[in-house]
């Protein structure tokens, strides 16, 4: 970060790019569901590798462009939160498989 005339630190482009990535992960841009998305190369990484990290102005422009897709974002859900409804289906499928195996074994033993 660089200092402003008044001594306050100016916002950084990489930090703003990270905020944009978090908004995208929360579903705040409207182009994906609210789910953590592990990225091989997070936003701004390619620019930093080239020796020119994104400026604050560039990151804000990208944020405005992404933000035009949808309003607001939800909370970022974990995989356990998103799959909570699947737990009883799994239990039912296992119970059904056990009953089927026992019934087949009973028929074969007769």
Secondary structure, DSSP 8 states (H G I E B T S, - for coil): --B-TTS-B---HHHHHHHHHHHHHHTTTSSS-SB----SS-TTHHHHHTT----HHHHHHHHHHHHTT-S-----B-HHHHTGGGHHHHHHHHHHHHHHHHHHHHHHH-
